[in-house]
Amino acid sequence: MSEPVVDFSIVEAMGISRQAYDEVLDIIGRQPSIEELSTLLAMWESNGRQQSLLAWLRGQHHAVHRDDYLYSGPDDHRAIREPRIKECLDIAHALAQNTKSKIQDSKFTTGLLLYLVGNVGAGFADSEYARRCLHLADQPMAASGSDEDCQYIELILGSLHSAAMVEASHRVGEGGLFCSLLRMLAPRGFDILAPREVRLDAFLFGEERGRYLAILPESQDDAFLLKMDEARLNCCFLGRTTKDRILVDGFDFGLVGSF
């Protein structure tokens, strides 16, 4: 069955050139919806307006063709092609098979803030993703997060949970950030953005130590960030909980139930 044809006059009216639109098609591997294009434009307006949409798209972490100077990950990862956003959806489905039995329905509401605490991490060589999807042999885990570091983060997050500043926190484990969010939040979904400095597959599926998820209400955002600063802990805003859908960088991964 052929793909439905989108009237390009609508796309053009949104301020997207044919060249930029073709780049979007190449990035996600399919025809985007108007909603996805609107989200893309909103992301560009917020952090890429100083350059053209096409130049901004080509500089994003999920671009198909990436110049070396845009990549800051480990040298031994350069030989492994970074997957497109659509391929990450297929990877997520493959890894989530091991997650289903570990999901327990959460009591979280929609609109809660999601933070990644600790090192963002660019490694993925020692992970379920590397073994199952890239067929790489097991490798020794790089000491990116020592036991002392992990204990310190757990101590800080535990104290914030006791003070009702954080609703819950959990270590990023098997299946990486994506599967950890799925286990922690289901049946709720999540809408997250990835930093452009890190490969998308490493960010979503890497299992480097020293990464923790924190869930908190928006009313506690300022206080939480102040505590992170006082504790000298790195933190990265991920996004928010949704009713039941999963979105990554504005692209729809589907319903939580489909995983």
C-alpha positions as CSV (number, residue, x, y, z in Angstrom):
1,M,0.0,0.0,0.0
2,S,1.5,3.4,-1.0
3,E,2.1,6.2,1.4
4,P,-0.5,9.0,1.4
5,V,0.7,12.0,-0.4
6,V,1.0,15.2,1.7
7,D,0.1,18.4,-0.1
8,F,3.4,20.2,-0.2
9,S,1.6,23.6,-0.3
10,I,0.7,23.0,3.3
11,V,4.3,22.1,4.2
12,E,5.5,25.2,2.3
13,A,3.0,27.4,4.1
14,M,4.6,26.2,7.4
15,G,7.9,27.8,6.2
16,I,9.6,24.5,5.3
17,S,11.5,24.4,2.0
18,R,11.4,21.4,-0.3
19,Q,15.1,20.8,0.5
20,A,14.5,20.8,4.2
21,Y,11.4,18.6,3.8
22,D,13.4,16.0,1.9
23,E,16.0,16.1,4.7
24,V,13.3,15.3,7.2
25,L,12.1,12.4,5.1
26,D,15.7,11.1,5.0
27,I,16.1,11.5,8.8
28,I,13.0,9.6,9.9
29,G,12.7,7.2,7.0
30,R,9.1,7.9,6.3
31,Q,6.6,10.7,5.5
32,P,6.2,12.9,8.6
33,S,2.8,14.0,9.9
34,I,1.8,17.6,10.1
35,E,1.9,17.3,13.9
36,E,5.5,16.0,13.7
37,L,6.5,18.9,11.4
38,S,4.9,21.4,13.8
39,T,6.9,19.9,16.7
40,L,10.1,20.0,14.6
41,L,9.5,23.7,13.8
42,A,8.9,24.4,17.5
43,M,12.2,22.8,18.4
44,W,14.0,24.8,15.7
45,E,12.4,28.0,16.9
46,S,13.6,27.3,20.5
47,N,17.2,26.5,19.8
48,G,18.2,26.7,16.2
49,R,16.7,30.0,14.8
50,Q,20.2,31.5,14.3
51,Q,20.7,29.2,11.3
52,S,18.5,27.8,8.5
53,L,16.2,24.9,9.2
54,L,18.1,22.7,6.8
55,A,21.5,23.6,8.4
56,W,20.0,23.0,11.8
57,L,18.6,19.6,10.8
58,R,21.9,18.5,9.4
59,G,23.5,19.4,12.8
60,Q,21.2,17.4,14.9
61,H,22.4,14.1,16.5
62,H,19.9,12.0,14.5
63,A,21.0,13.4,11.1
64,V,21.7,10.8,8.5
65,H,25.0,12.3,7.3
66,R,27.1,13.6,10.3
67,D,30.4,15.5,10.1
68,D,33.1,14.3,12.4
69,Y,33.4,17.6,14.2
70,L,29.7,17.3,15.4
71,Y,30.4,14.0,17.1
72,S,32.0,14.1,20.6
73,G,31.6,10.4,21.6
74,P,34.4,7.8,22.0
75,D,36.6,7.2,19.0
76,D,35.8,3.4,19.0
77,H,32.1,4.2,18.4
78,R,32.7,6.1,15.2
79,A,32.9,3.0,13.1
80,I,29.3,2.1,14.1
81,R,26.7,3.9,12.2
82,E,24.3,6.0,14.3
83,P,20.7,4.7,13.7
84,R,18.0,7.0,12.5
85,I,15.2,7.9,14.8
86,K,12.9,5.4,13.1
87,E,15.5,2.6,13.6
88,C,15.6,3.5,17.3
89,L,11.9,2.7,17.4
90,D,12.6,-0.8,16.1
91,I,15.5,-1.1,18.6
92,A,13.2,0.0,21.5
93,H,10.7,-2.7,20.5
94,A,13.4,-5.4,20.5
95,L,14.8,-4.4,23.9
96,A,11.4,-3.9,25.5
97,Q,10.7,-7.7,25.1
98,N,12.9,-8.2,28.2
99,T,11.1,-5.4,30.1
100,K,7.5,-6.5,29.9
101,S,7.7,-9.0,32.8
102,K,9.2,-6.3,35.0
103,I,6.6,-3.6,34.4
104,Q,4.4,-2.8,37.4
105,D,1.6,-0.2,36.9
106,S,2.7,3.1,38.3
107,K,0.6,5.7,40.1
108,F,2.2,8.7,38.4
109,T,0.1,11.4,36.8
110,T,0.7,13.2,33.5
111,G,2.8,16.4,33.3
112,L,5.5,15.3,35.9
113,L,9.0,16.4,35.1
114,L,11.7,13.9,34.2
115,Y,15.4,14.5,34.9
116,L,18.5,12.4,34.3
117,V,20.9,12.8,37.2
118,G,24.6,11.9,36.9
119,N,26.8,11.5,33.8
120,V,24.8,11.7,30.6
121,G,27.2,9.0,29.1
122,A,28.2,8.4,25.5
123,G,29.1,4.7,25.9
124,F,27.0,1.8,24.6
125,A,29.5,-1.0,23.9
126,D,28.6,-2.9,27.1
127,S,24.9,-3.0,26.9
128,E,21.9,-5.2,25.9
129,Y,21.6,-3.0,22.8
130,A,25.2,-3.8,21.8
131,R,24.8,-7.5,22.3
132,R,21.4,-8.0,20.8
133,C,21.2,-5.4,18.1
134,L,24.9,-4.7,17.2
135,H,26.1,-8.3,17.9
136,L,29.1,-7.0,19.8
137,A,30.9,-9.3,22.2
138,D,30.8,-8.4,25.9
139,Q,33.3,-5.8,26.9
140,P,34.5,-4.6,30.3
141,M,32.4,-1.8,31.6
142,A,34.2,1.5,31.7
143,A,34.4,2.9,35.2
144,S,32.3,6.0,34.4
145,G,30.4,5.7,37.6
146,S,32.2,4.3,40.8
147,D,30.3,2.7,43.7
148,E,31.0,5.8,45.8
149,D,29.5,8.1,43.1
150,C,26.4,5.9,42.8
151,Q,26.0,5.7,46.6
152,Y,26.3,9.5,46.8
153,I,23.6,10.1,44.1
154,E,21.3,7.6,45.7
155,L,21.8,9.3,49.1
156,I,20.9,12.7,47.7
157,L,17.9,11.5,45.7
158,G,16.7,9.5,48.7
159,S,16.8,12.5,50.9
160,L,14.9,14.6,48.3
161,H,12.3,11.8,48.1
162,S,11.9,11.8,51.9
163,A,11.4,15.6,51.7
164,A,8.6,15.1,49.1
165,M,10.6,17.1,46.6
166,V,11.0,14.1,44.3
167,E,8.2,11.6,43.7
168,A,10.5,8.7,42.7
169,S,14.0,8.0,41.5
170,H,15.7,4.9,40.0
171,R,19.0,3.8,38.4
172,V,19.1,3.6,34.6
173,G,19.5,-0.2,34.1
174,E,19.1,-2.9,31.5
175,G,17.9,-1.6,28.2
176,G,19.2,1.9,29.0
177,L,17.2,5.0,29.5
178,F,14.3,4.0,27.3
179,C,13.5,0.7,28.9
180,S,14.1,2.2,32.4
181,L,11.5,4.9,31.7
182,L,9.2,2.3,30.4
183,R,9.5,0.1,33.5
184,M,9.3,3.1,35.9
185,L,6.3,4.9,34.3
186,A,4.0,2.4,32.6
187,P,1.1,2.7,31.9
188,R,2.1,6.4,31.7
189,G,4.2,7.4,28.7
190,F,6.9,10.1,28.3
191,D,7.9,12.9,26.0
192,I,11.6,13.4,26.0
193,L,14.4,15.3,24.1
194,A,17.9,14.1,23.7
195,P,21.0,16.3,23.9
196,R,22.7,16.7,20.5
197,E,26.2,16.2,22.0
198,V,25.5,12.4,22.5
199,R,24.6,9.7,20.0
200,L,20.9,9.0,20.1
201,D,21.4,5.2,20.5
202,A,24.0,5.7,23.3
203,F,21.6,8.1,25.1
204,L,18.5,5.9,24.8
205,F,20.0,2.4,25.1
206,G,23.5,2.8,26.7
207,E,23.9,1.2,30.2
208,E,26.8,3.2,31.6
209,R,26.8,3.4,35.4
210,G,26.1,6.5,37.4
211,R,22.8,7.5,35.6
212,Y,19.6,8.0,37.6
213,L,16.1,9.0,36.7
214,A,14.2,11.5,38.9
215,I,10.5,12.3,38.7
216,L,9.1,15.4,40.3
217,P,6.2,17.8,40.1
218,E,6.7,21.1,38.3
219,S,6.2,23.0,41.5
220,Q,9.5,21.5,42.8
221,D,11.5,22.2,39.8
222,D,13.4,25.3,41.1
223,A,14.1,23.7,44.5
224,F,15.3,20.5,42.8
225,L,17.7,22.3,40.6
226,L,19.0,24.3,43.6
227,K,19.7,21.0,45.5
228,M,21.5,19.5,42.5
229,D,23.7,22.6,42.4
230,E,24.4,22.4,46.1
231,A,25.2,18.7,45.8
232,R,27.4,19.4,42.7
233,L,25.5,16.8,40.7
234,N,25.0,17.0,37.0
235,C,21.4,16.8,35.8
236,C,19.7,16.9,32.4
237,F,16.1,17.8,31.8
238,L,14.5,15.0,29.8
239,G,10.8,16.0,29.4
240,R,7.5,15.1,31.0
241,T,5.2,12.2,31.6
242,T,2.3,11.7,29.2
243,K,-1.0,9.9,29.4
244,D,0.0,6.8,27.5
245,R,2.2,7.8,24.5
246,I,5.9,7.8,24.0
247,L,7.6,10.6,22.0
248,V,11.3,11.1,21.5
249,D,12.6,14.3,20.0
250,G,9.0,15.1,18.9
251,F,8.6,11.8,16.9
252,D,5.8,9.5,18.0
253,F,6.9,6.0,19.1
254,G,3.4,4.9,19.8
255,L,1.4,3.8,22.8
256,V,3.0,2.4,25.9
257,G,0.8,-0.7,25.4
258,S,2.4,-1.4,22.0
259,F,5.7,-2.3,23.8
